[in-house]
């Protein structure tokens, strides 16, 4: 299997989605094809050490970051106030 080629814009969006409390790892998988483990590796490379540690601690305590831990009534990938996500590309930014 070929490694996924990500642009700088893709990486920026993945980091942004990973920091968002209500965006589960499954949304990143659907949009960019990265598993949770791959997102963690990317975040480790992209963030300063302390920022990465803070992010990991925060993510591990958030049920909203893991679809299987979410309330079953929540059926969306994103916050209702977030811009629409289109298949494999990011939405236009203002």
PyMOL Python script that loads the backbone (N, CA, C, O; Angstrom):
from pymol import cmd

cmd.read_pdbstr("""\
ATOM      1  N   UNK A   1       0.841  -1.183   0.000  1.00  0.00           N
ATOM      2  CA  UNK A   1       0.000   0.000   0.000  1.00  0.00           C
ATOM      3  C   UNK A   1       0.884   1.244   0.000  1.00  0.00           C
ATOM      4  O   UNK A   1       1.856   1.318   0.752  1.00  0.00           O
ATOM      5  N   UNK A   2       0.551   2.213  -0.836  1.00  0.00           N
ATOM      6  CA  UNK A   2       1.321   3.456  -0.933  1.00  0.00           C
ATOM      7  C   UNK A   2       1.096   4.352   0.263  1.00  0.00           C
ATOM      8  O   UNK A   2      -0.018   4.440   0.779  1.00  0.00           O
ATOM      9  N   UNK A   3       2.165   5.029   0.713  1.00  0.00           N
ATOM     10  CA  UNK A   3       1.954   6.004   1.791  1.00  0.00           C
ATOM     11  C   UNK A   3       1.083   7.162   1.287  1.00  0.00           C
ATOM     12  O   UNK A   3       1.145   7.541   0.118  1.00  0.00           O
ATOM     13  N   UNK A   4       0.297   7.694   2.169  1.00  0.00           N
ATOM     14  CA  UNK A   4      -0.598   8.797   1.816  1.00  0.00           C
ATOM     15  C   UNK A   4       0.221  10.073   1.652  1.00  0.00           C
ATOM     16  O   UNK A   4       1.005  10.433   2.530  1.00  0.00           O
ATOM     17  N   UNK A   5       0.036  10.754   0.524  1.00  0.00           N
ATOM     18  CA  UNK A   5       0.725  12.015   0.261  1.00  0.00           C
ATOM     19  C   UNK A   5      -0.166  13.163   0.729  1.00  0.00           C
ATOM     20  O   UNK A   5      -1.260  13.367   0.203  1.00  0.00           O
ATOM     21  N   UNK A   6       0.307  13.897   1.706  1.00  0.00           N
ATOM     22  CA  UNK A   6      -0.469  15.006   2.253  1.00  0.00           C
ATOM     23  C   UNK A   6       0.192  16.329   1.897  1.00  0.00           C
ATOM     24  O   UNK A   6       1.413  16.469   1.966  1.00  0.00           O
ATOM     25  N   UNK A   7      -0.625  17.285   1.520  1.00  0.00           N
ATOM     26  CA  UNK A   7      -0.116  18.632   1.261  1.00  0.00           C
ATOM     27  C   UNK A   7       0.002  19.360   2.594  1.00  0.00           C
ATOM     28  O   UNK A   7      -0.481  18.882   3.620  1.00  0.00           O
ATOM     29  N   UNK A   8       0.647  20.517   2.566  1.00  0.00           N
ATOM     30  CA  UNK A   8       0.736  21.341   3.771  1.00  0.00           C
ATOM     31  C   UNK A   8      -0.659  21.755   4.250  1.00  0.00           C
ATOM     32  O   UNK A   8      -0.910  21.836   5.453  1.00  0.00           O
ATOM     33  N   UNK A   9      -1.550  22.012   3.312  1.00  0.00           N
ATOM     34  CA  UNK A   9      -2.929  22.386   3.663  1.00  0.00           C
ATOM     35  C   UNK A   9      -3.630  21.210   4.341  1.00  0.00           C
ATOM     36  O   UNK A   9      -4.346  21.395   5.325  1.00  0.00           O
ATOM     37  N   UNK A  10      -3.422  19.987   3.809  1.00  0.00           N
ATOM     38  CA  UNK A  10      -4.009  18.793   4.430  1.00  0.00           C
ATOM     39  C   UNK A  10      -3.495  18.618   5.857  1.00  0.00           C
ATOM     40  O   UNK A  10      -4.277  18.363   6.773  1.00  0.00           O
ATOM     41  N   UNK A  11      -2.193  18.754   6.043  1.00  0.00           N
ATOM     42  CA  UNK A  11      -1.592  18.594   7.370  1.00  0.00           C
ATOM     43  C   UNK A  11      -2.140  19.633   8.330  1.00  0.00           C
ATOM     44  O   UNK A  11      -2.453  19.324   9.480  1.00  0.00           O
ATOM     45  N   UNK A  12      -2.255  20.866   7.857  1.00  0.00           N
ATOM     46  CA  UNK A  12      -2.812  21.940   8.688  1.00  0.00           C
ATOM     47  C   UNK A  12      -4.231  21.603   9.119  1.00  0.00           C
ATOM     48  O   UNK A  12      -4.598  21.801  10.277  1.00  0.00           O
ATOM     49  N   UNK A  13      -5.021  21.097   8.194  1.00  0.00           N
ATOM     50  CA  UNK A  13      -6.419  20.763   8.519  1.00  0.00           C
ATOM     51  C   UNK A  13      -6.496  19.568   9.470  1.00  0.00           C
ATOM     52  O   UNK A  13      -7.340  19.553  10.366  1.00  0.00           O
ATOM     53  N   UNK A  14      -5.642  18.580   9.295  1.00  0.00           N
ATOM     54  CA  UNK A  14      -5.637  17.413  10.184  1.00  0.00           C
ATOM     55  C   UNK A  14      -5.292  17.841  11.609  1.00  0.00           C
ATOM     56  O   UNK A  14      -5.934  17.406  12.565  1.00  0.00           O
ATOM     57  N   UNK A  15      -4.281  18.689  11.747  1.00  0.00           N
ATOM     58  CA  UNK A  15      -3.904  19.192  13.079  1.00  0.00           C
ATOM     59  C   UNK A  15      -5.080  19.952  13.687  1.00  0.00           C
ATOM     60  O   UNK A  15      -5.390  19.791  14.868  1.00  0.00           O
ATOM     61  N   UNK A  16      -5.719  20.768  12.885  1.00  0.00           N
ATOM     62  CA  UNK A  16      -6.878  21.533  13.357  1.00  0.00           C
ATOM     63  C   UNK A  16      -8.006  20.598  13.809  1.00  0.00           C
ATOM     64  O   UNK A  16      -8.604  20.804  14.865  1.00  0.00           O
ATOM     65  N   UNK A  17      -8.289  19.575  13.006  1.00  0.00           N
ATOM     66  CA  UNK A  17      -9.349  18.628  13.351  1.00  0.00           C
ATOM     67  C   UNK A  17      -8.985  17.818  14.595  1.00  0.00           C
ATOM     68  O   UNK A  17      -9.848  17.512  15.418  1.00  0.00           O
ATOM     69  N   UNK A  18      -7.716  17.476  14.727  1.00  0.00           N
ATOM     70  CA  UNK A  18      -7.270  16.701  15.894  1.00  0.00           C
ATOM     71  C   UNK A  18      -7.428  17.511  17.179  1.00  0.00           C
ATOM     72  O   UNK A  18      -7.726  16.942  18.229  1.00  0.00           O
ATOM     73  N   UNK A  19      -7.233  18.826  17.113  1.00  0.00           N
ATOM     74  CA  UNK A  19      -7.389  19.685  18.297  1.00  0.00           C
ATOM     75  C   UNK A  19      -8.854  19.915  18.648  1.00  0.00           C
ATOM     76  O   UNK A  19      -9.181  20.164  19.808  1.00  0.00           O
ATOM     77  N   UNK A  20      -9.745  19.834  17.649  1.00  0.00           N
ATOM     78  CA  UNK A  20     -11.170  20.088  17.891  1.00  0.00           C
ATOM     79  C   UNK A  20     -11.753  18.990  18.780  1.00  0.00           C
ATOM     80  O   UNK A  20     -11.581  17.805  18.494  1.00  0.00           O
ATOM     81  N   UNK A  21     -12.427  19.371  19.833  1.00  0.00           N
ATOM     82  CA  UNK A  21     -12.977  18.399  20.778  1.00  0.00           C
ATOM     83  C   UNK A  21     -14.049  17.512  20.166  1.00  0.00           C
ATOM     84  O   UNK A  21     -14.130  16.329  20.495  1.00  0.00           O
ATOM     85  N   UNK A  22     -14.855  18.051  19.300  1.00  0.00           N
ATOM     86  CA  UNK A  22     -16.007  17.308  18.799  1.00  0.00           C
ATOM     87  C   UNK A  22     -15.748  16.570  17.490  1.00  0.00           C
ATOM     88  O   UNK A  22     -16.664  15.945  16.954  1.00  0.00           O
ATOM     89  N   UNK A  23     -14.543  16.623  16.967  1.00  0.00           N
ATOM     90  CA  UNK A  23     -14.234  15.923  15.727  1.00  0.00           C
ATOM     91  C   UNK A  23     -13.536  14.608  16.060  1.00  0.00           C
ATOM     92  O   UNK A  23     -12.391  14.622  16.511  1.00  0.00           O
ATOM     93  N   UNK A  24     -14.202  13.471  15.847  1.00  0.00           N
ATOM     94  CA  UNK A  24     -13.593  12.186  16.196  1.00  0.00           C
ATOM     95  C   UNK A  24     -12.511  11.774  15.196  1.00  0.00           C
ATOM     96  O   UNK A  24     -12.452  12.283  14.077  1.00  0.00           O
ATOM     97  N   UNK A  25     -11.678  10.861  15.617  1.00  0.00           N
ATOM     98  CA  UNK A  25     -10.621  10.351  14.737  1.00  0.00           C
ATOM     99  C   UNK A  25     -11.221   9.701  13.495  1.00  0.00           C
ATOM    100  O   UNK A  25     -10.588   9.691  12.439  1.00  0.00           O
ATOM    101  N   UNK A  26     -12.424   9.162  13.605  1.00  0.00           N
ATOM    102  CA  UNK A  26     -13.073   8.536  12.450  1.00  0.00           C
ATOM    103  C   UNK A  26     -13.327   9.547  11.328  1.00  0.00           C
ATOM    104  O   UNK A  26     -13.295   9.183  10.153  1.00  0.00           O
ATOM    105  N   UNK A  27     -13.576  10.800  11.675  1.00  0.00           N
ATOM    106  CA  UNK A  27     -13.781  11.836  10.657  1.00  0.00           C
ATOM    107  C   UNK A  27     -12.490  12.085   9.889  1.00  0.00           C
ATOM    108  O   UNK A  27     -12.519  12.307   8.679  1.00  0.00           O
ATOM    109  N   UNK A  28     -11.362  12.049  10.582  1.00  0.00           N
ATOM    110  CA  UNK A  28     -10.065  12.230   9.924  1.00  0.00           C
ATOM    111  C   UNK A  28      -9.783  11.024   9.027  1.00  0.00           C
ATOM    112  O   UNK A  28      -9.237  11.175   7.934  1.00  0.00           O
ATOM    113  N   UNK A  29     -10.152   9.844   9.485  1.00  0.00           N
ATOM    114  CA  UNK A  29      -9.980   8.639   8.677  1.00  0.00           C
ATOM    115  C   UNK A  29     -10.792   8.730   7.391  1.00  0.00           C
ATOM    116  O   UNK A  29     -10.283   8.430   6.311  1.00  0.00           O
ATOM    117  N   UNK A  30     -12.045   9.140   7.500  1.00  0.00           N
ATOM    118  CA  UNK A  30     -12.914   9.257   6.325  1.00  0.00           C
ATOM    119  C   UNK A  30     -12.380  10.309   5.358  1.00  0.00           C
ATOM    120  O   UNK A  30     -12.351  10.078   4.150  1.00  0.00           O
ATOM    121  N   UNK A  31     -11.961  11.449   5.873  1.00  0.00           N
ATOM    122  CA  UNK A  31     -11.566  12.554   5.015  1.00  0.00           C
ATOM    123  C   UNK A  31     -10.149  12.419   4.466  1.00  0.00           C
ATOM    124  O   UNK A  31      -9.894  12.784   3.318  1.00  0.00           O
ATOM    125  N   UNK A  32      -9.227  11.897   5.274  1.00  0.00           N
ATOM    126  CA  UNK A  32      -7.815  11.883   4.861  1.00  0.00           C
ATOM    127  C   UNK A  32      -7.196  10.490   4.818  1.00  0.00           C
ATOM    128  O   UNK A  32      -6.072  10.338   4.341  1.00  0.00           O
ATOM    129  N   UNK A  33      -7.899   9.475   5.303  1.00  0.00           N
ATOM    130  CA  UNK A  33      -7.379   8.115   5.247  1.00  0.00           C
ATOM    131  C   UNK A  33      -6.331   7.796   6.305  1.00  0.00           C
ATOM    132  O   UNK A  33      -5.582   6.831   6.160  1.00  0.00           O
ATOM    133  N   UNK A  34      -6.267   8.601   7.375  1.00  0.00           N
ATOM    134  CA  UNK A  34      -5.296   8.365   8.449  1.00  0.00           C
ATOM    135  C   UNK A  34      -5.980   7.738   9.653  1.00  0.00           C
ATOM    136  O   UNK A  34      -7.030   8.204  10.097  1.00  0.00           O
ATOM    137  N   UNK A  35      -5.380   6.682  10.172  1.00  0.00           N
ATOM    138  CA  UNK A  35      -5.902   6.048  11.378  1.00  0.00           C
ATOM    139  C   UNK A  35      -5.539   6.906  12.588  1.00  0.00           C
ATOM    140  O   UNK A  35      -4.760   7.853  12.479  1.00  0.00           O
ATOM    141  N   UNK A  36      -6.110   6.565  13.735  1.00  0.00           N
ATOM    142  CA  UNK A  36      -5.794   7.298  14.961  1.00  0.00           C
ATOM    143  C   UNK A  36      -4.291   7.246  15.245  1.00  0.00           C
ATOM    144  O   UNK A  36      -3.687   8.255  15.609  1.00  0.00           O
ATOM    145  N   UNK A  37      -3.703   6.082  15.079  1.00  0.00           N
ATOM    146  CA  UNK A  37      -2.262   5.922  15.317  1.00  0.00           C
ATOM    147  C   UNK A  37      -1.446   6.823  14.383  1.00  0.00           C
ATOM    148  O   UNK A  37      -0.457   7.421  14.807  1.00  0.00           O
ATOM    149  N   UNK A  38      -1.856   6.921  13.123  1.00  0.00           N
ATOM    150  CA  UNK A  38      -1.152   7.780  12.162  1.00  0.00           C
ATOM    151  C   UNK A  38      -1.334   9.257  12.507  1.00  0.00           C
ATOM    152  O   UNK A  38      -0.416  10.056  12.323  1.00  0.00           O
ATOM    153  N   UNK A  39      -2.516   9.619  13.006  1.00  0.00           N
ATOM    154  CA  UNK A  39      -2.751  11.009  13.427  1.00  0.00           C
ATOM    155  C   UNK A  39      -1.843  11.344  14.610  1.00  0.00           C
ATOM    156  O   UNK A  39      -1.270  12.431  14.665  1.00  0.00           O
ATOM    157  N   UNK A  40      -1.714  10.421  15.546  1.00  0.00           N
ATOM    158  CA  UNK A  40      -0.840  10.641  16.704  1.00  0.00           C
ATOM    159  C   UNK A  40       0.596  10.838  16.251  1.00  0.00           C
ATOM    160  O   UNK A  40       1.289  11.722  16.755  1.00  0.00           O
ATOM    161  N   UNK A  41       1.051  10.021  15.302  1.00  0.00           N
ATOM    162  CA  UNK A  41       2.414  10.165  14.763  1.00  0.00           C
ATOM    163  C   UNK A  41       2.585  11.517  14.082  1.00  0.00           C
ATOM    164  O   UNK A  41       3.598  12.189  14.279  1.00  0.00           O
ATOM    165  N   UNK A  42       1.602  11.916  13.284  1.00  0.00           N
ATOM    166  CA  UNK A  42       1.659  13.219  12.603  1.00  0.00           C
ATOM    167  C   UNK A  42       1.696  14.355  13.617  1.00  0.00           C
ATOM    168  O   UNK A  42       2.471  15.300  13.469  1.00  0.00           O
ATOM    169  N   UNK A  43       0.859  14.263  14.644  1.00  0.00           N
ATOM    170  CA  UNK A  43       0.831  15.312  15.669  1.00  0.00           C
ATOM    171  C   UNK A  43       2.164  15.381  16.412  1.00  0.00           C
ATOM    172  O   UNK A  43       2.628  16.469  16.752  1.00  0.00           O
ATOM    173  N   UNK A  44       2.770  14.245  16.662  1.00  0.00           N
ATOM    174  CA  UNK A  44       4.070  14.215  17.345  1.00  0.00           C
ATOM    175  C   UNK A  44       5.121  14.954  16.502  1.00  0.00           C
ATOM    176  O   UNK A  44       5.973  15.658  17.045  1.00  0.00           O
ATOM    177  N   UNK A  45       5.056  14.790  15.178  1.00  0.00           N
ATOM    178  CA  UNK A  45       6.012  15.462  14.281  1.00  0.00           C
ATOM    179  C   UNK A  45       5.719  16.957  14.136  1.00  0.00           C
ATOM    180  O   UNK A  45       6.639  17.761  13.986  1.00  0.00           O
ATOM    181  N   UNK A  46       4.440  17.326  14.182  1.00  0.00           N
ATOM    182  CA  UNK A  46       4.053  18.701  13.879  1.00  0.00           C
ATOM    183  C   UNK A  46       4.075  19.641  15.085  1.00  0.00           C
ATOM    184  O   UNK A  46       4.261  20.847  14.925  1.00  0.00           O
ATOM    185  N   UNK A  47       3.888  19.098  16.286  1.00  0.00           N
ATOM    186  CA  UNK A  47       3.777  19.945  17.478  1.00  0.00           C
ATOM    187  C   UNK A  47       5.071  19.950  18.281  1.00  0.00           C
ATOM    188  O   UNK A  47       5.885  19.031  18.194  1.00  0.00           O
ATOM    189  N   UNK A  48       5.233  20.995  19.051  1.00  0.00           N
ATOM    190  CA  UNK A  48       6.318  21.021  20.024  1.00  0.00           C
ATOM    191  C   UNK A  48       6.042  19.931  21.058  1.00  0.00           C
ATOM    192  O   UNK A  48       4.894  19.525  21.243  1.00  0.00           O
ATOM    193  N   UNK A  49       7.078  19.461  21.725  1.00  0.00           N
ATOM    194  CA  UNK A  49       6.931  18.353  22.666  1.00  0.00           C
ATOM    195  C   UNK A  49       5.857  18.616  23.723  1.00  0.00           C
ATOM    196  O   UNK A  49       4.995  17.768  23.953  1.00  0.00           O
ATOM    197  N   UNK A  50       5.903  19.772  24.359  1.00  0.00           N
ATOM    198  CA  UNK A  50       4.919  20.100  25.408  1.00  0.00           C
ATOM    199  C   UNK A  50       3.506  20.201  24.830  1.00  0.00           C
ATOM    200  O   UNK A  50       2.540  19.771  25.462  1.00  0.00           O
ATOM    201  N   UNK A  51       3.390  20.766  23.635  1.00  0.00           N
ATOM    202  CA  UNK A  51       2.077  20.882  22.991  1.00  0.00           C
ATOM    203  C   UNK A  51       1.520  19.500  22.681  1.00  0.00           C
ATOM    204  O   UNK A  51       0.330  19.245  22.869  1.00  0.00           O
ATOM    205  N   UNK A  52       2.392  18.602  22.201  1.00  0.00           N
ATOM    206  CA  UNK A  52       1.956  17.244  21.908  1.00  0.00           C
ATOM    207  C   UNK A  52       1.490  16.540  23.184  1.00  0.00           C
ATOM    208  O   UNK A  52       0.445  15.890  23.189  1.00  0.00           O
ATOM    209  N   UNK A  53       2.254  16.669  24.250  1.00  0.00           N
ATOM    210  CA  UNK A  53       1.888  16.040  25.524  1.00  0.00           C
ATOM    211  C   UNK A  53       0.548  16.568  26.034  1.00  0.00           C
ATOM    212  O   UNK A  53      -0.284  15.803  26.522  1.00  0.00           O
ATOM    213  N   UNK A  54       0.351  17.873  25.918  1.00  0.00           N
ATOM    214  CA  UNK A  54      -0.911  18.486  26.344  1.00  0.00           C
ATOM    215  C   UNK A  54      -2.067  17.956  25.484  1.00  0.00           C
ATOM    216  O   UNK A  54      -3.138  17.641  26.003  1.00  0.00           O
ATOM    217  N   UNK A  55      -1.843  17.859  24.165  1.00  0.00           N
ATOM    218  CA  UNK A  55      -2.868  17.357  23.251  1.00  0.00           C
ATOM    219  C   UNK A  55      -3.219  15.903  23.577  1.00  0.00           C
ATOM    220  O   UNK A  55      -4.398  15.554  23.638  1.00  0.00           O
ATOM    221  N   UNK A  56      -2.208  15.051  23.787  1.00  0.00           N
ATOM    222  CA  UNK A  56      -2.452  13.636  24.092  1.00  0.00           C
ATOM    223  C   UNK A  56      -3.248  13.474  25.384  1.00  0.00           C
ATOM    224  O   UNK A  56      -4.176  12.668  25.456  1.00  0.00           O
ATOM    225  N   UNK A  57      -2.880  14.240  26.395  1.00  0.00           N
ATOM    226  CA  UNK A  57      -3.598  14.165  27.670  1.00  0.00           C
ATOM    227  C   UNK A  57      -5.057  14.580  27.476  1.00  0.00           C
ATOM    228  O   UNK A  57      -5.968  13.961  28.025  1.00  0.00           O
ATOM    229  N   UNK A  58      -5.259  15.623  26.696  1.00  0.00           N
ATOM    230  CA  UNK A  58      -6.605  16.138  26.441  1.00  0.00           C
ATOM    231  C   UNK A  58      -7.439  15.131  25.638  1.00  0.00           C
ATOM    232  O   UNK A  58      -8.600  14.883  25.964  1.00  0.00           O
ATOM    233  N   UNK A  59      -6.849  14.562  24.603  1.00  0.00           N
ATOM    234  CA  UNK A  59      -7.571  13.634  23.722  1.00  0.00           C
ATOM    235  C   UNK A  59      -7.956  12.358  24.459  1.00  0.00           C
ATOM    236  O   UNK A  59      -9.044  11.822  24.248  1.00  0.00           O
ATOM    237  N   UNK A  60      -7.082  11.877  25.309  1.00  0.00           N
ATOM    238  CA  UNK A  60      -7.355  10.619  26.003  1.00  0.00           C
ATOM    239  C   UNK A  60      -8.544  10.725  26.951  1.00  0.00           C
ATOM    240  O   UNK A  60      -9.162   9.713  27.280  1.00  0.00           O
ATOM    241  N   UNK A  61      -8.865  11.915  27.384  1.00  0.00           N
ATOM    242  CA  UNK A  61      -9.989  12.077  28.316  1.00  0.00           C
ATOM    243  C   UNK A  61     -11.277  12.530  27.624  1.00  0.00           C
ATOM    244  O   UNK A  61     -12.265  12.810  28.302  1.00  0.00           O
ATOM    245  N   UNK A  62     -11.287  12.607  26.311  1.00  0.00           N
ATOM    246  CA  UNK A  62     -12.456  13.085  25.561  1.00  0.00           C
ATOM    247  C   UNK A  62     -13.189  11.934  24.881  1.00  0.00           C
ATOM    248  O   UNK A  62     -12.661  11.306  23.963  1.00  0.00           O
ATOM    249  N   UNK A  63     -14.385  11.669  25.331  1.00  0.00           N
ATOM    250  CA  UNK A  63     -15.164  10.620  24.671  1.00  0.00           C
ATOM    251  C   UNK A  63     -15.599  11.070  23.273  1.00  0.00           C
ATOM    252  O   UNK A  63     -15.881  10.233  22.415  1.00  0.00           O
ATOM    253  N   UNK A  64     -15.655  12.372  23.042  1.00  0.00           N
ATOM    254  CA  UNK A  64     -16.094  12.876  21.738  1.00  0.00           C
ATOM    255  C   UNK A  64     -15.057  12.629  20.645  1.00  0.00           C
ATOM    256  O   UNK A  64     -15.387  12.727  19.463  1.00  0.00           O
ATOM    257  N   UNK A  65     -13.815  12.311  21.006  1.00  0.00           N
ATOM    258  CA  UNK A  65     -12.781  12.052  20.006  1.00  0.00           C
ATOM    259  C   UNK A  65     -12.833  10.614  19.500  1.00  0.00           C
ATOM    260  O   UNK A  65     -12.156  10.279  18.528  1.00  0.00           O
ATOM    261  N   UNK A  66     -13.621   9.765  20.141  1.00  0.00           N
ATOM    262  CA  UNK A  66     -13.712   8.364  19.762  1.00  0.00           C
ATOM    263  C   UNK A  66     -15.177   8.003  19.549  1.00  0.00           C
ATOM    264  O   UNK A  66     -15.966   7.994  20.494  1.00  0.00           O
ATOM    265  N   UNK A  67     -15.531   7.711  18.320  1.00  0.00           N
ATOM    266  CA  UNK A  67     -16.932   7.479  17.970  1.00  0.00           C
ATOM    267  C   UNK A  67     -17.575   6.398  18.836  1.00  0.00           C
ATOM    268  O   UNK A  67     -18.738   6.527  19.216  1.00  0.00           O
ATOM    269  N   UNK A  68     -16.840   5.340  19.153  1.00  0.00           N
ATOM    270  CA  UNK A  68     -17.432   4.237  19.932  1.00  0.00           C
ATOM    271  C   UNK A  68     -17.730   4.645  21.376  1.00  0.00           C
ATOM    272  O   UNK A  68     -18.534   3.997  22.046  1.00  0.00           O
ATOM    273  N   UNK A  69     -17.088   5.716  21.861  1.00  0.00           N
ATOM    274  CA  UNK A  69     -17.321   6.182  23.225  1.00  0.00           C
ATOM    275  C   UNK A  69     -18.383   7.278  23.309  1.00  0.00           C
ATOM    276  O   UNK A  69     -18.817   7.658  24.397  1.00  0.00           O
ATOM    277  N   UNK A  70     -18.789   7.774  22.156  1.00  0.00           N
ATOM    278  CA  UNK A  70     -19.771   8.859  22.117  1.00  0.00           C
ATOM    279  C   UNK A  70     -21.152   8.401  22.529  1.00  0.00           C
ATOM    280  O   UNK A  70     -21.479   7.215  22.478  1.00  0.00           O
ATOM    281  N   UNK A  71     -21.947   9.359  22.935  1.00  0.00           N
ATOM    282  CA  UNK A  71     -23.357   9.113  23.180  1.00  0.00           C
ATOM    283  C   UNK A  71     -23.970   8.625  21.868  1.00  0.00           C
ATOM    284  O   UNK A  71     -23.730   9.226  20.820  1.00  0.00           O
ATOM    285  N   UNK A  72     -24.742   7.567  21.905  1.00  0.00           N
ATOM    286  CA  UNK A  72     -25.324   6.972  20.690  1.00  0.00           C
ATOM    287  C   UNK A  72     -26.275   7.917  19.961  1.00  0.00           C
ATOM    288  O   UNK A  72     -26.579   7.701  18.788  1.00  0.00           O
ATOM    289  N   UNK A  73     -26.748   8.958  20.638  1.00  0.00           N
ATOM    290  CA  UNK A  73     -27.655   9.915  20.005  1.00  0.00           C
ATOM    291  C   UNK A  73     -26.916  10.889  19.091  1.00  0.00           C
ATOM    292  O   UNK A  73     -27.537  11.537  18.249  1.00  0.00           O
ATOM    293  N   UNK A  74     -25.604  10.996  19.248  1.00  0.00           N
ATOM    294  CA  UNK A  74     -24.813  11.889  18.398  1.00  0.00           C
ATOM    295  C   UNK A  74     -24.452  11.123  17.141  1.00  0.00           C
ATOM    296  O   UNK A  74     -23.682  10.164  17.194  1.00  0.00           O
ATOM    297  N   UNK A  75     -25.009  11.545  15.998  1.00  0.00           N
ATOM    298  CA  UNK A  75     -24.783  10.813  14.756  1.00  0.00           C
ATOM    299  C   UNK A  75     -23.957  11.608  13.749  1.00  0.00           C
ATOM    300  O   UNK A  75     -23.768  11.154  12.621  1.00  0.00           O
ATOM    301  N   UNK A  76     -23.470  12.765  14.126  1.00  0.00           N
ATOM    302  CA  UNK A  76     -22.678  13.569  13.204  1.00  0.00           C
ATOM    303  C   UNK A  76     -21.203  13.452  13.576  1.00  0.00           C
ATOM    304  O   UNK A  76     -20.864  13.091  14.703  1.00  0.00           O
ATOM    305  N   UNK A  77     -20.334  13.761  12.620  1.00  0.00           N
ATOM    306  CA  UNK A  77     -18.892  13.736  12.826  1.00  0.00           C
ATOM    307  C   UNK A  77     -18.380  15.038  13.413  1.00  0.00           C
ATOM    308  O   UNK A  77     -17.268  15.091  13.939  1.00  0.00           O
ATOM    309  N   UNK A  78     -19.175  16.074  13.328  1.00  0.00           N
ATOM    310  CA  UNK A  78     -18.644  17.390  13.650  1.00  0.00           C
ATOM    311  C   UNK A  78     -19.641  18.193  14.464  1.00  0.00           C
ATOM    312  O   UNK A  78     -20.814  17.840  14.588  1.00  0.00           O
ATOM    313  N   UNK A  79     -19.140  19.264  15.004  1.00  0.00           N
ATOM    314  CA  UNK A  79     -19.979  20.201  15.721  1.00  0.00           C
ATOM    315  C   UNK A  79     -20.978  20.811  14.736  1.00  0.00           C
ATOM    316  O   UNK A  79     -20.638  21.026  13.572  1.00  0.00           O
ATOM    317  N   UNK A  80     -22.168  21.083  15.171  1.00  0.00           N
ATOM    318  CA  UNK A  80     -23.183  21.653  14.283  1.00  0.00           C
ATOM    319  C   UNK A  80     -22.795  23.036  13.769  1.00  0.00           C
ATOM    320  O   UNK A  80     -23.338  23.500  12.767  1.00  0.00           O
ATOM    321  N   UNK A  81     -21.852  23.699  14.455  1.00  0.00           N
ATOM    322  CA  UNK A  81     -21.424  25.034  14.032  1.00  0.00           C
ATOM    323  C   UNK A  81     -20.212  24.997  13.084  1.00  0.00           C
ATOM    324  O   UNK A  81     -19.808  26.031  12.554  1.00  0.00           O
ATOM    325  N   UNK A  82     -19.641  23.814  12.876  1.00  0.00           N
ATOM    326  CA  UNK A  82     -18.465  23.680  12.016  1.00  0.00           C
ATOM    327  C   UNK A  82     -18.883  23.686  10.551  1.00  0.00           C
ATOM    328  O   UNK A  82     -19.986  23.260  10.209  1.00  0.00           O
ATOM    329  N   UNK A  83     -17.988  24.176   9.686  1.00  0.00           N
ATOM    330  CA  UNK A  83     -18.280  24.178   8.257  1.00  0.00           C
ATOM    331  C   UNK A  83     -18.449  22.751   7.747  1.00  0.00           C
ATOM    332  O   UNK A  83     -17.937  21.806   8.346  1.00  0.00           O
ATOM    333  N   UNK A  84     -19.163  22.603   6.648  1.00  0.00           N
ATOM    334  CA  UNK A  84     -19.412  21.307   6.039  1.00  0.00           C
ATOM    335  C   UNK A  84     -18.113  20.678   5.559  1.00  0.00           C
ATOM    336  O   UNK A  84     -17.262  21.349   4.977  1.00  0.00           O
ATOM    337  N   UNK A  85     -17.975  19.387   5.811  1.00  0.00           N
ATOM    338  CA  UNK A  85     -16.821  18.632   5.321  1.00  0.00           C
ATOM    339  C   UNK A  85     -17.261  17.908   4.056  1.00  0.00           C
ATOM    340  O   UNK A  85     -18.287  17.228   4.050  1.00  0.00           O
ATOM    341  N   UNK A  86     -16.489  18.052   2.991  1.00  0.00           N
ATOM    342  CA  UNK A  86     -16.804  17.374   1.745  1.00  0.00           C
ATOM    343  C   UNK A  86     -15.849  16.210   1.570  1.00  0.00           C
ATOM    344  O   UNK A  86     -14.664  16.326   1.880  1.00  0.00           O
ATOM    345  N   UNK A  87     -16.341  15.115   1.087  1.00  0.00           N
ATOM    346  CA  UNK A  87     -15.613  13.853   0.942  1.00  0.00           C
ATOM    347  C   UNK A  87     -14.163  13.876   1.375  1.00  0.00           C
ATOM    348  O   UNK A  87     -13.874  13.692   2.557  1.00  0.00           O
ATOM    349  N   UNK A  88     -13.238  14.098   0.447  1.00  0.00           N
ATOM    350  CA  UNK A  88     -11.833  13.962   0.787  1.00  0.00           C
ATOM    351  C   UNK A  88     -11.097  15.287   0.715  1.00  0.00           C
ATOM    352  O   UNK A  88      -9.866  15.310   0.696  1.00  0.00           O
ATOM    353  N   UNK A  89     -11.813  16.361   0.676  1.00  0.00           N
ATOM    354  CA  UNK A  89     -11.184  17.684   0.588  1.00  0.00           C
ATOM    355  C   UNK A  89     -11.753  18.592   1.658  1.00  0.00           C
ATOM    356  O   UNK A  89     -12.872  18.397   2.132  1.00  0.00           O
ATOM    357  N   UNK A  90     -10.969  19.582   2.028  1.00  0.00           N
ATOM    358  CA  UNK A  90     -11.450  20.510   3.043  1.00  0.00           C
ATOM    359  C   UNK A  90     -12.418  21.504   2.409  1.00  0.00           C
ATOM    360  O   UNK A  90     -12.372  21.756   1.205  1.00  0.00           O
ATOM    361  N   UNK A  91     -13.268  22.047   3.216  1.00  0.00           N
ATOM    362  CA  UNK A  91     -14.210  23.058   2.744  1.00  0.00           C
ATOM    363  C   UNK A  91     -13.473  24.341   2.450  1.00  0.00           C
ATOM    364  O   UNK A  91     -12.378  24.577   2.960  1.00  0.00           O
ATOM    365  N   UNK A  92     -14.080  25.167   1.623  1.00  0.00           N
ATOM    366  CA  UNK A  92     -13.470  26.468   1.337  1.00  0.00           C
ATOM    367  C   UNK A  92     -13.422  27.290   2.609  1.00  0.00           C
ATOM    368  O   UNK A  92     -14.377  27.320   3.385  1.00  0.00           O
ATOM    369  N   UNK A  93     -12.319  27.942   2.806  1.00  0.00           N
ATOM    370  CA  UNK A  93     -12.187  28.798   3.982  1.00  0.00           C
ATOM    371  C   UNK A  93     -12.423  30.239   3.574  1.00  0.00           C
ATOM    372  O   UNK A  93     -12.084  30.643   2.462  1.00  0.00           O
ATOM    373  N   UNK A  94     -12.995  30.999   4.462  1.00  0.00           N
ATOM    374  CA  UNK A  94     -13.261  32.408   4.177  1.00  0.00           C
ATOM    375  C   UNK A  94     -12.008  33.219   4.377  1.00  0.00           C
ATOM    376  O   UNK A  94     -12.022  34.435   4.186  1.00  0.00           O
TER     377      UNK A  94
END
""", "prot")
cmd.dss("prot")
cmd.show_as("cartoon", "prot")
cmd.util.cbc("prot")
cmd.orient("prot")
